[in-house]
Amino acid sequence: MDNYEVKYHQQKRITCQLMHALARVADENGRYTREHSERVALYSMEIARRMGKSRQEQYEIYQMGLLHDIGKIGIPDSITAKAECLQEDEYDLMKKHPMIGAKILQDITEIPGLAVGARWHHEKFDGSGYPDGLVGRAIPEEARIIGLADAYDAMSSERNYSGVMNQKKVREEIERGKESQFDPEIADVMLQMIDDDKNYVMNSEVPTYIIEEYFTRMKN
């Protein structure tokens, strides 16, 4: 490996480390969201893999998922870490984090899709989401995937306002959300992931092969 290749791989590692550091900053703002962004990124990458996306596309959506909540660094800790349900004015402020995140990421031209996941991961398939009220496939596909992965993690891990849902209930909620909250085709992929997760460990330990695939990408 010549000096150019060494520097190239070194720069890739530094970029990866910086992205993980930023994701941890966003997650640390919330008492119950540590490792949330990493899980969402990995779920998103696995959904993309099962949808037949290329390795490059899978890795790109991993990056988008990793920084989807970066806008929360612009929301006061008193809101992101609040143990009770948010008041209406607090929720209105929390809803600004997608736009803050998109603004932070929009000038990273080397990875232009990063802002997509940040801005639109709270859009809903029926148009009732935010910040832009996009409907159906007007929502970028990557954001539809990340939004579903985000919802799965919210239901399957402990949060400020709720405990961990049992696996059957999580499945029912995703099934119920098809056509309204979620793209039905992407929801079916997540439902298959849940069905494959016989011991309900996906919420606590991402399948080993996903991590192995990720590190393979980082080496190439």
C-alpha positions, -999 to 999 in steps of 0.1 A, spaced: 0 0 0 16 33 -11 15 65 9 -15 79 -10 -36 48 -1 -25 50 36 -36 86 38 -69 78 20 -78 51 44 -67 73 73 -90 100 62 -119 75 59 -113 64 94 -111 100 107 -144 108 89 -161 78 104 -148 86 139 -160 122 136 -194 111 125 -197 88 154 -186 115 178 -213 139 164 -239 112 168 -229 106 204 -232 144 211 -268 143 198 -276 111 218 -261 123 250 -285 152 250 -313 127 259 -311 106 290 -326 75 273 -311 79 238 -275 67 242 -265 46 212 -299 54 196 -283 69 164 -260 39 160 -290 15 163 -311 35 139 -282 36 114 -277 -2 116 -314 -10 113 -316 13 83 -286 -4 67 -302 -38 72 -335 -27 57 -316 -13 27 -297 -46 24 -329 -66 24 -344 -42 -2 -316 -51 -25 -296 -19 -23 -260 -19 -33 -232 -20 -7 -225 17 -14 -262 26 -10 -263 6 22 -233 24 36 -247 58 26 -280 52 44 -260 41 74 -242 75 74 -276 93 71 -291 73 99 -261 80 121 -266 117 119 -304 119 116 -308 134 150 -279 158 150 -303 188 151 -311 179 187 -279 197 197 -299 229 190 -327 219 214 -323 227 252 -314 198 274 -344 206 296 -365 194 267 -345 165 252 -338 150 287 -373 157 302 -386 126 319 -423 135 314 -443 140 282 -436 174 266 -460 203 268 -473 216 235 -449 245 234 -420 222 242 -430 197 216 -432 226 190 -396 234 198 -386 198 196 -401 196 161 -376 220 149 -347 196 152 -351 182 117 -346 216 102 -317 224 125 -301 191 116 -305 197 78 -290 231 81 -260 217 100 -254 190 73 -264 208 41 -229 221 33 -212 187 36 -210 183 -2 -188 152 -1 -217 133 14 -247 152 0 -274 129 13 -267 134 49 -292 163 52 -320 141 37 -323 118 68 -320 147 92 -347 168 76 -374 142 67 -372 113 91 -403 126 109 -424 128 77 -453 103 76 -466 84 46 -501 100 48 -487 136 50 -493 142 87 -456 144 96 -432 173 99 -415 196 90 -429 197 54 -459 175 54 -446 154 25 -469 126 13 -460 91 2 -431 87 -22 -425 124 -22 -407 116 10 -371 105 0 -368 68 3 -338 70 26 -359 92 50 -388 66 48 -363 39 58 -347 59 86 -381 71 99 -392 35 103 -359 25 119 -362 54 143 -398 44 152 -387 8 159 -360 20 182 -383 43 200 -407 14 207 -381 -12 215 -359 7 239 -366 26 271 -375 63 266 -383 93 287 -420 87 284 -423 49 281 -407 16 289 -397 -11 264 -426 -25 244 -428 -62 240 -420 -76 206 -456 -85 197 -468 -50 205 -440 -34 184 -450 -56 155 -487 -47 159 -478 -9 159 -458 -12 128 -485 -32 111 -511 -6 121 -489 22 108 -487 9 73 -501 35 48 -505 61 75 -471 65 92 -450 41 72 -443 32 36 -461 -3 35 -433 -19 14 -406 -8 38 -428 -17 68 -430 -52 54 -392 -55 54 -391 -44 91 -418 -68 100 -397 -96 85 -367 -85 105 -389 -87 136 -401 -121 127 -366 -133 121 -356 -119 156 -369 -150 175 -354 -140 208 -361 -103 206 -324 -93 208 -323 -69 178 -331 -40 202 -301 -47 224 -275 -64 202 -274 -58 165 -269 -91 146 -232 -98 142 -233 -101 105 -245 -65 102 -215 -53 122 -192 -75 101 -206 -61 69 -201 -26 82 -165 -31 90 -159 -48 57 -171 -16 40 -148 5 61 -118 -15 49 -127 -12 12 
